[in-house]
Structure formats: structure tokens, C-alpha cells
Amino acid sequence: MKDTEAILEVIARNVPDLIRWWSDWAKRKAAADAAGLMFWPDGVLQELKIIANGEASERDFRRLKKKFDDAQADVDRIIEGLKKSRQQIQKKHGGIAVVRQINEILFNDSIGKSNIRLEIGDILRHRESYLKRHADLYQSIGRRAQRLCNSIDAFNASVSRLHGLINSP
């Protein structure tokens, strides 16, 4: 009998934490999914830095395109999942702040994933001008690549903020 009472006491003490943990599941999943959108130093960021430094070759542009194309399906899937999760998350305690951060990650004009990918695609379309060293476009593409590297740093920080919102005590 005492064992049963002890077990019930432990359960009663932990039920609020279990309920909170369960109710925050959608927010935790969104944070984990958003981490899948981060840019890594050995991903497209590597080639963008080479372009920004004015040192890119055709091979660097081919690598950038391959990495960019290879990530597209996963990026699309994650973005759609995050967009759908906003409806459920906004109803939870603290959910509006989380949804605001998700929106920044996805759609911010400067650092949103969608806009960064559009900019990368535009750089890829202008690679011939870069490689032929057409003076104005060559420098312009290098500057755009540098701005993109800065935007990517801010994007990654935004994903980290989302994690902080969800995982802070």
C-alpha cells in the first residue's frame, strides 16, 4: 500500500510538468524543424563566401547550384510544415511570440529563408557575368554575396532565438 501511495505521489507531483511538456510539443517540433533550415559553413555558405571574396570559379558555382538544388525538397517540406504549425502554436501559452519568430524565419525581407533562397538563385543566374569578370556585375554580385552571408548569419541567429523562446525555463 505504501508503495502505491509513493508512486501516486510521484505521479501527482510530475503531472503538471508532463502536461506542460505535452502541450508544448508543437512548439518544440517547430524549433527542431526550423533548425533544419539553418545554413552551415560547409553548405551553400561556403561557396557564397568564395563569391563574396571575388575568388569563385565555374566549379564553385556548380557546387553552389548542386547544394542549392539538393536542399530544395527538404526546405520546401520544412517550410510547409512550419506554416501549418502556426495555427496550432498560436493557441498555446506564449504561442504568438513563437509564431512571430517563425514568420521572421520564413518571410522576413532581409533574413527570411524564402528571400535568401531567391537571392541565391539570382546569383546563380548571373554567374556568367561574374565569371567573365564584367566589371559592374562582377563587383555587384560579390557585394550581393557578402550581404547574403550577413543575412545568413542573421537568419541563423533568428533560428537560435526561436529555440530560446521555446526552450527557456
C-alpha positions as CSV (number, residue, x, y, z in Angstrom):
1,M,0.0,0.0,0.0
2,K,2.8,2.4,0.9
3,D,4.5,1.7,-2.5
4,T,1.3,2.6,-4.3
5,E,0.9,5.8,-2.3
6,A,4.6,6.7,-3.1
7,I,4.0,6.0,-6.8
8,L,0.8,8.1,-6.8
9,E,2.6,10.9,-5.0
10,V,5.4,10.9,-7.6
11,I,2.9,10.9,-10.4
12,A,0.9,13.8,-8.9
13,R,4.0,15.9,-8.5
14,N,5.0,15.4,-12.1
15,V,1.6,15.6,-13.9
16,P,1.8,19.4,-14.3
17,D,5.2,19.1,-15.9
18,L,4.1,16.2,-18.2
19,I,1.0,18.2,-19.3
20,R,3.1,21.3,-20.0
21,W,5.7,19.1,-21.9
22,W,2.9,17.5,-23.9
23,S,1.1,20.8,-24.7
24,D,4.4,22.4,-25.9
25,W,5.1,19.6,-28.3
26,A,4.1,21.6,-31.4
27,K,6.4,24.4,-30.4
28,R,9.3,22.1,-29.8
29,K,8.7,20.4,-33.1
30,A,8.7,23.8,-34.9
31,A,12.0,24.7,-33.3
32,A,13.5,21.4,-34.3
33,D,12.2,21.8,-37.9
34,A,13.4,25.3,-38.1
35,A,16.9,24.1,-37.2
36,G,16.7,22.0,-40.4
37,L,16.6,25.3,-42.4
38,M,19.9,26.7,-40.9
39,F,22.8,27.4,-43.2
40,W,26.0,25.5,-42.4
41,P,29.6,26.6,-43.1
42,D,30.1,23.6,-45.4
43,G,26.8,24.2,-47.2
44,V,25.9,27.0,-49.7
45,L,27.5,29.5,-47.3
46,Q,30.9,28.1,-48.2
47,E,30.6,29.0,-51.9
48,L,28.8,32.3,-51.2
49,K,31.9,33.4,-49.2
50,I,34.1,32.5,-52.1
51,I,32.0,34.5,-54.4
52,A,31.9,37.4,-51.9
53,N,35.7,37.4,-51.8
54,G,35.9,37.6,-55.6
55,E,37.6,34.2,-55.9
56,A,34.8,32.0,-57.4
57,S,35.4,29.7,-60.4
58,E,32.9,27.8,-62.5
59,R,33.5,24.8,-60.2
60,D,32.4,26.9,-57.2
61,F,29.2,28.0,-59.0
62,R,28.5,24.3,-59.9
63,R,28.9,23.3,-56.2
64,L,26.6,26.1,-55.1
65,K,24.0,25.1,-57.6
66,K,24.2,21.4,-56.6
67,K,23.9,22.2,-52.9
68,F,21.1,24.7,-53.6
69,D,19.1,22.2,-55.7
70,D,19.8,19.2,-53.4
71,A,18.3,21.1,-50.4
72,Q,15.2,22.4,-52.3
73,A,12.8,19.4,-51.5
74,D,13.7,19.4,-47.8
75,V,13.5,23.2,-47.5
76,D,10.0,23.2,-49.1
77,R,8.8,20.4,-46.8
78,I,10.1,22.1,-43.7
79,I,8.6,25.5,-44.7
80,E,5.2,24.0,-45.4
81,G,5.3,22.2,-42.1
82,L,6.2,25.4,-40.2
83,K,3.4,27.3,-42.0
84,K,0.9,24.7,-41.0
85,S,2.1,24.5,-37.4
86,R,1.4,28.2,-36.8
87,Q,-2.3,27.7,-36.4
88,Q,-1.8,25.2,-33.6
89,I,1.1,27.1,-31.9
90,Q,-0.7,30.4,-31.8
91,K,-3.3,29.0,-29.4
92,K,-0.7,27.9,-26.8
93,H,0.7,30.0,-24.0
94,G,3.4,32.1,-25.5
95,G,2.5,30.9,-28.9
96,I,2.1,34.4,-30.5
97,A,5.8,35.2,-29.9
98,V,6.8,31.8,-31.3
99,V,4.6,32.4,-34.4
100,R,6.1,35.8,-34.9
101,Q,9.6,34.3,-34.8
102,I,8.6,31.6,-37.3
103,N,7.3,34.2,-39.6
104,E,10.6,36.1,-39.4
105,I,12.5,32.9,-40.2
106,L,10.3,32.2,-43.2
107,F,9.4,35.6,-44.6
108,N,11.5,38.5,-43.4
109,D,12.5,40.7,-46.3
110,S,16.2,40.7,-45.3
111,I,16.8,37.4,-43.5
112,G,13.8,35.1,-44.3
113,K,14.7,31.7,-45.8
114,S,12.5,32.2,-48.8
115,N,14.1,35.6,-49.7
116,I,17.6,34.3,-49.1
117,R,17.0,31.4,-51.5
118,L,15.6,33.8,-54.1
119,E,18.8,35.8,-53.8
120,I,21.0,32.8,-54.2
121,G,19.0,31.7,-57.3
122,D,19.5,35.2,-58.7
123,I,23.3,35.0,-58.1
124,L,23.3,31.6,-59.9
125,R,21.5,33.2,-62.9
126,H,24.3,35.8,-63.2
127,R,27.2,33.5,-62.8
128,E,28.3,34.0,-66.5
129,S,28.7,37.8,-65.9
130,Y,30.7,37.1,-62.8
131,L,32.9,34.5,-64.4
132,K,33.6,36.7,-67.4
133,R,34.5,39.5,-64.9
134,H,32.1,42.1,-66.4
135,A,33.3,44.9,-64.1
136,D,30.0,46.2,-62.8
137,L,28.2,42.9,-62.5
138,Y,31.3,41.2,-61.1
139,Q,31.5,43.6,-58.2
140,S,27.8,43.8,-57.7
141,I,27.5,40.0,-57.4
142,G,30.3,39.9,-55.0
143,R,28.7,42.6,-52.8
144,R,25.3,40.7,-53.0
145,A,27.0,37.5,-51.9
146,Q,28.6,39.4,-49.0
147,R,25.2,40.8,-48.0
148,L,23.7,37.3,-48.3
149,C,26.4,35.9,-46.0
150,N,25.4,38.6,-43.4
151,S,21.8,37.8,-43.9
152,I,22.5,34.2,-43.4
153,D,24.3,34.9,-40.1
154,A,21.2,36.9,-39.0
155,F,18.9,34.1,-40.2
156,N,20.8,31.5,-38.1
157,A,20.6,33.8,-35.1
158,S,16.8,34.1,-35.7
159,V,16.5,30.3,-35.6
160,S,18.6,30.3,-32.4
161,R,16.1,32.9,-30.9
162,L,13.2,30.6,-31.7
163,H,15.0,27.8,-29.8
164,G,15.5,30.2,-26.9
165,L,11.8,31.2,-26.9
166,I,10.7,27.6,-26.7
167,N,13.4,26.0,-24.5
168,S,13.9,28.7,-21.9
169,P,12.7,27.8,-18.4
